[in-house]
Amino acid sequence: MSRHCLTKLLAFLCSILLIACGTAQNQNVNLPAISSNSSVESAERVVALTSLTADIIERLDKNKLVGIAGSSLLKSSDRFTNIPTVSEGQTPPNLEKIVALKPDLVIGAKGFSDQTLNKLKELGIATLATDINNWNALTEITQDLAQKIGADPTPLLERYQTFLTDIPQQNLSTLVLVSRQPILAPNKNSWAGDLLAKFNAKNLAAELQGKSPFPGYITLSPEKILQANPEVLLIVEPFRQKLLEEFKAQPFWSQLKATQRDRVYVFDYYGLVNPGSIDKIEEACAKLKQALKAS
């Protein structure tokens, strides 16, 4: 693999588990010391470094959200137009900007915001690291955030339940493919894998374990895909990539049940791989209902 391709691949693989907009890195900045407890009982000023937690906080109580990461999902919504951003694209959050907002709670993604959150804790700012890789984690973080800001989570929790109505009962054998070099598929220990289980899909990669450095994802060979021979294929096309076209060019593609029966569906990265936002989760759930129903 060329150095250029490897660089692109590594960037993509990192984004697979990227719940936040960017990873945290050490920054050489001079920050004032802040004297406060590392825990918080009732937060009034919240900075969210992930698009999903920003979305949840804004829906629970929009007046409590004072800072967000520069996610494309948030930028595309008028709801976040007047909220300051503390990062751009996949750049690390700016610690000085965060501190200037005087937050009493900063929320990040476990494994990706660690350095930023640790620095903020040293300054006495309360932090919360999230790891939303299944449906229960989504409901739990919603309840937790609601408690921290003194809001009622019931409307959101009830909305989540509407996403899980009219679930198909066919238990069709299914594979989700999120990249080609290497071919990656989610097992049961991922947001996508858990979502497939919610919709009664028989995820053929659910129980597989491999050497992938990304928890919840395993590598597959064309031979393994042929052997599995799924009835339904879900192709995730992130960031304007033409993944479906790349797979169509592979010799094994035309031999699969899913391709022969025209049961191949393209999904957005947000919603199925990265929860992203509540609207994106709803979109993914609606599309899963269509993809997994009986033909």
Backbone hydrogen bonds in HBPLUS format (Angstrom, degrees):
<---DONOR---> <-ACCEPTOR-->    atom                        ^
c    i                          cat <-CA-CA->   ^        H-A-AA   ^      H-
h    n   atom  resd res      DA  || num        DHA   H-A  angle D-A-AA Bond
n    s   type  num  typ     dist DA aas  dist angle  dist       angle   num
A0006-LEU N   A0002-SER O   2.87 MM   4  6.10 161.4  1.90 154.8 160.6     1
A0007-THR N   A0003-ARG O   2.95 MM   4  6.11 156.3  2.00 146.5 152.4     2
A0008-LYS N   A0004-HIS O   3.10 MM   4  6.39 160.8  2.14 147.8 152.3     3
A0009-LEU N   A0005-CYS O   2.84 MM   4  6.07 156.1  1.90 150.0 157.3     4
A0010-LEU N   A0006-LEU O   2.88 MM   4  6.10 167.2  1.89 155.4 157.8     5
A0011-ALA N   A0007-THR O   3.04 MM   4  6.23 157.9  2.09 146.4 152.6     6
A0012-PHE N   A0008-LYS O   2.97 MM   4  6.23 154.2  2.04 145.3 152.2     7
A0013-LEU N   A0009-LEU O   2.82 MM   4  6.09 167.4  1.84 160.8 163.9     8
A0014-CYS N   A0010-LEU O   3.03 MM   4  6.16 158.8  2.08 147.5 152.5     9
A0015-SER N   A0011-ALA O   3.24 MM   4  6.45 142.6  2.39 134.7 144.4    10
A0015-SER N   A0012-PHE O   2.89 MM   3  5.04 120.4  2.26  97.1 113.3    11
A0016-ILE N   A0012-PHE O   3.13 MM   4  6.49 128.0  2.41 144.4 158.5    12
A0016-ILE N   A0013-LEU O   3.16 MM   3  5.21 140.3  2.32  97.6 108.5    13
A0018-LEU N   A0015-SER O   3.05 MM   3  4.59 158.8  2.09  97.2 103.0    14
A0024-ALA N   A0112-PHE O   2.71 MM  88  6.13 138.2  1.88 156.7 168.3    15
A0029-VAL N   A0027-GLN O   3.06 MM   2  5.73 125.2  2.37 106.8  91.3    16
A0043-ALA N   A0148-LYS O   2.62 MM 105  5.75 158.4  1.66 155.9 162.2    17
A0104-ASP N   A0045-ARG O   2.86 MM  59  5.50 156.7  1.92 143.9 149.8    18
A0046-VAL N   A0064-LYS O   2.76 MM  18  5.81 163.6  1.78 173.5 173.6    19
A0066-VAL N   A0046-VAL O   2.83 MM  20  5.64 161.8  1.87 147.1 153.4    20
A0047-VAL N   A0105-LEU O   2.98 MM  58  6.44 159.0  2.02 155.6 162.3    21
A0107-ILE N   A0047-VAL O   2.87 MM  60  6.33 160.3  1.91 161.2 167.9    22
A0048-ALA N   A0067-GLY O   2.95 MM  19  6.29 156.3  2.01 152.8 148.2    23
A0049-LEU N   A0107-ILE O   2.72 MM  58  5.81 166.7  1.74 162.8 167.6    24
A0054-ALA N   A0050-THR O   3.07 MM   4  6.18 153.4  2.15 145.4 153.3    25
A0055-ASP N   A0051-SER O   2.96 MM   4  6.10 153.6  2.03 142.3 149.5    26
A0056-ILE N   A0052-LEU O   2.89 MM   4  6.22 157.5  1.95 150.6 156.8    27
A0057-ILE N   A0053-THR O   2.90 MM   4  6.00 171.5  1.91 149.6 152.1    28
A0058-GLU N   A0054-ALA O   2.97 MM   4  6.05 165.7  1.99 148.9 153.3    29
A0059-ARG N   A0055-ASP O   3.07 MM   4  6.23 151.9  2.15 144.6 151.8    30
A0060-LEU N   A0056-ILE O   2.91 MM   4  6.13 147.4  2.02 149.7 159.5    31
A0061-ASP N   A0057-ILE O   2.84 MM   4  6.00 172.9  1.84 162.5 163.7    32
A0064-LYS N   A0061-ASP O   3.02 MM   3  5.79 167.3  2.04 125.4 129.4    33
A0068-ILE N   A0084-PRO O   2.95 MM  16  6.38 152.3  2.03 153.6 162.3    34
A0086-VAL N   A0068-ILE O   2.77 MM  18  6.03 148.3  1.87 155.9 165.2    35
A0075-LYS N   A0071-SER O   2.97 MM   4  6.22 158.9  2.01 151.7 158.2    36
A0076-SER N   A0072-SER O   3.12 MM   4  6.16 139.6  2.29 138.7 147.0    37
A0077-SER N   A0074-LEU O   3.13 MM   3  5.37 162.8  2.16 109.0 114.2    38
A0080-PHE N   A0077-SER O   3.31 MM   3  6.02 165.7  2.33 117.0 120.2    39
A0081-THR N   A0078-ASP O   3.32 MM   3  5.18 172.6  2.32 106.4 108.4    40
A0083-ILE N   A0080-PHE O   3.23 MM   3  5.36 168.2  2.24 111.9 114.7    41
A0094-ASN N   A0086-VAL O   2.72 MM   8  5.48 163.6  1.75 165.6 171.0    42
A0091-THR N   A0088-GLU O   2.99 MM   3  5.63 165.3  2.01 142.0 145.4    43
A0098-ILE N   A0094-ASN O   3.06 MM   4  6.40 157.3  2.11 152.5 159.3    44
A0099-VAL N   A0095-LEU O   2.92 MM   4  6.14 172.8  1.93 158.2 159.3    45
A0100-ALA N   A0096-GLU O   2.93 MM   4  6.04 154.5  2.00 144.8 152.1    46
A0101-LEU N   A0098-ILE O   3.07 MM   3  5.41 143.1  2.21 105.3 115.8    47
A0102-LYS N   A0099-VAL O   2.94 MM   3  5.34 162.0  1.97 114.5 120.2    48
A0106-VAL N   A0126-ALA O   2.96 MM  20  6.43 143.0  2.10 140.4 151.6    49
A0128-LEU N   A0106-VAL O   2.92 MM  22  6.32 139.8  2.08 155.3 156.5    50
A0108-GLY N   A0128-LEU O   2.87 MM  20  6.27 162.0  1.90 161.8 167.3    51
A0130-THR N   A0108-GLY O   2.90 MM  22  6.20 164.0  1.93 142.7 146.6    52
A0112-PHE N   A0109-ALA O   3.04 MM   3  5.45 159.2  2.08 128.3 134.5    53
A0113-SER N   A0109-ALA O   2.82 MM   4  5.22 154.5  1.88 168.6 159.9    54
A0110-LYS N   A0130-THR O   2.75 MM  20  5.35 172.6  1.75 146.0 148.6    55
A0117-LEU N   A0113-SER O   2.89 MM   4  6.04 173.1  1.89 168.6 170.9    56
A0118-ASN N   A0114-ASP O   2.82 MM   4  5.96 158.0  1.87 152.9 159.3    57
A0119-LYS N   A0115-GLN O   3.07 MM   4  6.22 157.4  2.12 144.4 149.9    58
A0120-LEU N   A0116-THR O   3.02 MM   4  6.29 157.6  2.07 150.2 156.6    59
A0121-LYS N   A0117-LEU O   2.89 MM   4  6.12 152.4  1.96 147.5 155.1    60
A0122-GLU N   A0118-ASN O   3.03 MM   4  6.31 149.8  2.13 143.2 150.9    61
A0123-LEU N   A0119-LYS O   3.20 MM   4  6.55 133.3  2.43 135.5 147.7    62
A0123-LEU N   A0120-LEU O   2.99 MM   3  5.00 129.1  2.26  94.0 108.3    63
A0125-ILE N   A0120-LEU O   2.99 MM   5  5.38 164.5  2.01 149.0 143.9    64
A0124-GLY N   A0121-LYS O   2.90 MM   3  4.95 157.9  1.95 104.6 111.2    65
A0138-LEU N   A0134-ASN O   3.25 MM   4  6.66 144.4  2.39 143.2 152.9    66
A0138-LEU N   A0135-TRP O   3.03 MM   3  5.06 121.4  2.39  96.0 111.0    67
A0139-THR N   A0135-TRP O   3.12 MM   4  6.55 160.2  2.16 157.0 160.3    68
A0140-GLU N   A0136-ASN O   2.86 MM   4  6.03 158.7  1.91 150.4 157.3    69
A0141-ILE N   A0137-ALA O   2.91 MM   4  5.97 161.3  1.94 145.7 150.2    70
A0142-THR N   A0138-LEU O   3.12 MM   4  6.24 152.4  2.20 142.4 150.1    71
A0143-GLN N   A0139-THR O   3.03 MM   4  6.25 159.3  2.07 147.1 152.1    72
A0144-ASP N   A0140-GLU O   2.85 MM   4  6.03 158.5  1.90 148.9 155.6    73
A0145-LEU N   A0141-ILE O   2.86 MM   4  5.93 167.5  1.87 148.3 151.5    74
A0146-ALA N   A0142-THR O   3.01 MM   4  6.08 156.7  2.06 142.2 149.3    75
A0147-GLN N   A0143-GLN O   3.01 MM   4  6.21 154.8  2.08 144.5 150.9    76
A0148-LYS N   A0144-ASP O   2.97 MM   4  6.26 153.5  2.04 146.6 154.3    77
A0149-ILE N   A0145-LEU O   3.06 MM   4  6.31 141.7  2.22 148.1 156.7    78
A0150-GLY N   A0146-ALA O   2.91 MM   4  5.76 107.7  2.44 137.8 153.9    79
A0151-ALA N   A0146-ALA O   2.76 MM   5  4.65 169.2  1.77 141.4 143.8    80
A0150-GLY N   A0147-GLN O   3.37 MM   3  5.06 156.9  2.43  94.4 101.1    81
A0157-LEU N   A0153-PRO O   2.98 MM   4  6.13 170.0  1.99 163.4 166.7    82
A0158-GLU N   A0154-THR O   2.86 MM   4  5.99 159.5  1.90 158.0 163.2    83
A0159-ARG N   A0155-PRO O   3.00 MM   4  6.17 145.8  2.12 136.6 146.1    84
A0159-ARG N   A0156-LEU O   3.04 MM   3  4.97 115.1  2.48  91.5 107.8    85
A0160-TYR N   A0156-LEU O   2.90 MM   4  6.25 155.6  1.96 153.8 160.2    86
A0161-GLN N   A0157-LEU O   3.26 MM   4  6.56 152.6  2.34 142.3 148.2    87
A0162-THR N   A0159-ARG O   3.01 MM   3  5.28 133.2  2.24 103.1 115.8    88
A0163-PHE N   A0160-TYR O   2.96 MM   3  5.44 145.7  2.08 109.9 120.0    89
A0164-LEU N   A0161-GLN O   3.10 MM   3  5.37 148.7  2.20 105.0 113.9    90
A0202-LYS N   A0172-LEU O   2.92 MM  30  5.56 164.8  1.94 135.3 137.4    91
A0231-GLU N   A0173-SER O   2.95 MM  58  5.25 133.9  2.17 120.2 132.8    92
A0232-VAL N   A0173-SER O   2.97 MM  59  6.27 143.5  2.11 155.2 164.6    93
A0174-THR N   A0202-LYS O   2.86 MM  28  5.62 164.1  1.89 140.5 138.8    94
A0204-LEU N   A0174-THR O   2.96 MM  30  5.93 166.1  1.98 161.1 164.8    95
A0175-LEU N   A0232-VAL O   3.09 MM  57  6.58 148.4  2.20 153.2 162.3    96
A0234-LEU N   A0175-LEU O   2.88 MM  59  6.22 163.9  1.90 161.6 165.2    97
A0177-LEU N   A0234-LEU O   2.89 MM  57  6.31 159.3  1.93 163.1 169.6    98
A0236-VAL N   A0177-LEU O   3.04 MM  59  6.27 171.8  2.05 162.4 163.1    99
A0178-VAL N   A0184-LEU O   2.99 MM   6  5.61 167.8  2.00 153.7 157.6   100
A0220-LEU N   A0183-ILE O   2.87 MM  37  5.36 154.0  1.94 144.2 150.9   101
A0185-ALA N   A0218-ILE O   2.96 MM  33  5.54 154.3  2.03 155.3 163.6   102
A0218-ILE N   A0185-ALA O   2.88 MM  33  5.54 164.8  1.90 159.8 162.5   103
A0187-ASN N   A0216-GLY O   2.89 MM  29  5.44 157.3  1.94 130.3 137.8   104
A0188-LYS N   A0206-ALA O   3.05 MM  18  4.44 166.0  2.07 121.1 117.3   105
A0194-ASP N   A0190-SER O   2.92 MM   4  6.09 161.2  1.96 152.0 156.4   106
A0195-LEU N   A0191-TRP O   2.94 MM   4  6.12 153.5  2.01 148.0 155.8   107
A0196-LEU N   A0192-ALA O   2.94 MM   4  6.20 155.8  2.00 150.9 156.9   108
A0197-ALA N   A0193-GLY O   3.17 MM   4  6.44 153.8  2.24 141.6 148.1   109
A0198-LYS N   A0194-ASP O   3.03 MM   4  6.35 147.2  2.14 143.0 152.0   110
A0199-PHE N   A0195-LEU O   3.21 MM   4  6.54 137.8  2.40 142.2 152.6   111
A0199-PHE N   A0196-LEU O   3.08 MM   3  5.23 131.2  2.33  97.7 110.6   112
A0201-ALA N   A0196-LEU O   3.01 MM   5  5.21 160.6  2.04 155.2 149.4   113
A0200-ASN N   A0197-ALA O   3.14 MM   3  5.05 159.9  2.18 110.3 109.2   114
A0206-ALA N   A0203-ASN O   3.04 MM   3  5.18 166.4  2.06 112.8 116.2   115
A0208-LEU N   A0205-ALA O   3.19 MM   3  5.24 151.1  2.28 104.1 112.8   116
A0217-TYR N   A0214-PHE O   3.09 MM   3  5.82 146.0  2.21 150.3 150.2   117
A0224-LYS N   A0221-SER O   3.00 MM   3  5.14 119.2  2.38 100.3 115.1   118
A0225-ILE N   A0221-SER O   3.07 MM   4  6.45 154.9  2.13 153.8 161.0   119
A0226-LEU N   A0222-PRO O   2.94 MM   4  6.20 159.5  1.98 149.4 154.8   120
A0227-GLN N   A0223-GLU O   2.90 MM   4  6.10 154.3  1.97 144.5 152.1   121
A0228-ALA N   A0224-LYS O   2.89 MM   4  6.10 155.2  1.95 145.3 151.8   122
A0229-ASN N   A0225-ILE O   2.78 MM   4  5.91 158.8  1.82 150.5 157.0   123
A0258-ALA N   A0230-PRO O   3.09 MM  28  5.97 127.7  2.38 169.2 157.0   124
A0233-LEU N   A0263-ARG O   3.03 MM  30  6.42 166.6  2.05 158.6 162.0   125
A0265-TYR N   A0233-LEU O   2.91 MM  32  6.32 161.3  1.94 160.3 166.0   126
A0235-ILE N   A0265-TYR O   2.79 MM  30  6.09 164.3  1.81 159.3 164.7   127
A0267-PHE N   A0235-ILE O   2.74 MM  32  5.94 163.2  1.76 151.7 156.1   128
A0237-GLU N   A0267-PHE O   3.11 MM  30  6.39 159.4  2.15 174.6 173.9   129
A0241-GLN N   A0238-PRO O   3.02 MM   3  5.76 155.8  2.08 125.2 132.2   130
A0246-GLU N   A0242-LYS O   3.22 MM   4  6.53 151.3  2.30 147.4 155.7   131
A0247-PHE N   A0243-LEU O   3.00 MM   4  6.33 156.5  2.05 153.8 159.6   132
A0248-LYS N   A0244-LEU O   2.92 MM   4  6.16 155.5  1.98 151.9 159.3   133
A0249-ALA N   A0246-GLU O   3.30 MM   3  5.41 139.1  2.48  97.1 107.6   134
A0250-GLN N   A0247-PHE O   2.97 MM   3  5.31 163.4  1.99 113.9 119.3   135
A0253-TRP N   A0250-GLN O   3.13 MM   3  5.59 151.4  2.21 115.3 123.3   136
A0255-GLN N   A0252-PHE O   3.04 MM   3  5.53 153.6  2.11 116.2 124.6   137
A0256-LEU N   A0253-TRP O   3.33 MM   3  5.91 173.4  2.34 119.5 121.1   138
A0260-GLN N   A0256-LEU O   3.04 MM   4  6.23 161.8  2.07 152.8 158.5   139
A0261-ARG N   A0257-LYS O   2.90 MM   4  5.99 142.3  2.04 150.3 159.6   140
A0263-ARG N   A0258-ALA O   2.69 MM   5  4.73 177.4  1.69 155.7 155.3   141
A0262-ASP N   A0259-THR O   3.29 MM   3  4.95 162.7  2.32  97.2 101.6   142
A0273-VAL N   A0269-TYR O   3.05 MM   4  5.39 152.0  2.13 144.4 152.9   143
A0274-ASN N   A0269-TYR O   3.14 MM   5  6.26 168.2  2.16 148.4 152.1   144
A0271-GLY N   A0274-ASN O   2.60 MM   3  5.63 164.4  1.63 144.3 147.3   145
A0277-SER N   A0275-PRO O   2.72 MM   2  5.82 136.5  1.90 116.2 101.5   146
A0281-ILE N   A0277-SER O   3.00 MM   4  6.29 151.3  2.09 147.2 155.1   147
A0282-GLU N   A0278-ILE O   2.98 MM   4  6.23 158.6  2.03 148.3 154.1   148
A0283-GLU N   A0279-ASP O   2.93 MM   4  6.22 155.6  1.99 148.1 154.7   149
A0284-ALA N   A0280-LYS O   2.97 MM   4  6.18 159.9  2.01 146.4 151.4   150
A0285-CYS N   A0281-ILE O   2.94 MM   4  6.17 160.6  1.98 151.9 157.2   151
A0286-ALA N   A0282-GLU O   2.97 MM   4  6.20 159.9  2.01 150.2 155.5   152
A0287-LYS N   A0283-GLU O   2.99 MM   4  6.21 154.9  2.05 147.5 154.4   153
A0288-LEU N   A0284-ALA O   2.87 MM   4  6.10 149.8  1.96 147.6 156.3   154
A0289-LYS N   A0285-CYS O   3.09 MM   4  6.36 152.1  2.18 146.6 153.0   155
A0290-GLN N   A0286-ALA O   3.35 MM   4  6.69 150.3  2.44 139.4 146.2   156
A0291-ALA N   A0287-LYS O   2.89 MM   4  6.13 160.3  1.93 151.7 157.5   157
A0292-LEU N   A0288-LEU O   2.93 MM   4  5.86 153.2  2.00 150.6 155.6   158
